[in-house]
Amino acid sequence: MKELGMFLLLAGLIAMLAPFLLPGNFRFPLLDWMNNWGPTMAWVIKGGISLLGLVLWLRFRGRD
């Protein structure tokens, strides 16, 4: 679960930072589904994915 949490956290952070770091009209086809509900809901989804990943990682980080 710790690895899943880390993956979700990194995926959410990359999804949030990609529009600011990548030039122009570059789009991720796998992340375009979030934009179907508008920009506000896309940010909520990205934040939720990141938050869920952080919670999972913090909850299971001490276990092997």
For each residue, the residues with C-beta under 8 A, 3 or more apart:
1: 4 5 56 59 60
2: 5 6 56 57 60 61 63
3: 6 7
4: 1 7 8 53 56
5: 1 2 8 9 52 53 54 55 56 57 58 59 60
6: 2 3 9 10 53 57
7: 3 4 10 11 53
8: 4 5 11 12 49 50 52 53 56
9: 5 6 12 13 50 53 54 57
10: 6 7 13 14 53
11: 7 8 14 15 49 53
12: 8 9 15 16 46 47 48 49 50 51 53
13: 9 10 16 17 50
14: 10 11 17 18
15: 11 12 18 28 31 34 46 49
16: 12 13 19 43 46 47 50
17: 13 14 20 21
18: 14 15 21 22 28 31
19: 16 22
20: 17
21: 17 18
22: 18 19 26
23: 26
24:
25:
26: 22 23
27: 31 32
28: 15 18 31 32
29: 32
30: 33
31: 15 18 27 28 34 35
32: 27 28 29 35 36
33: 30 36
34: 15 31 37 41 42 45 46
35: 31 32 38 39 42
36: 32 33
37: 34 41 42 45
38: 35 41 42
39: 35 42 43
40: 43 44
41: 34 37 38 44 45
42: 34 35 37 38 39 45 46
43: 16 39 40 46 47
44: 40 41 47 48
45: 34 37 41 42 48 49
46: 12 15 16 34 42 43 49 50
47: 12 16 43 44 50 51
48: 12 44 45 51 52
49: 8 11 12 15 45 46 52 53
50: 8 9 12 13 16 46 47 53 54
51: 12 47 48 54 55
52: 5 8 48 49 55 56
53: 4 5 6 7 8 9 10 11 12 49 50 56 57
54: 5 9 50 51 57 58
55: 5 51 52 58 59
56: 1 2 4 5 8 52 53 59 60
57: 2 5 6 9 53 54 60 61
58: 5 54 55 61
59: 1 5 55 56
60: 1 2 5 56 57 63
61: 2 57 58
62:
63: 2 60
64:
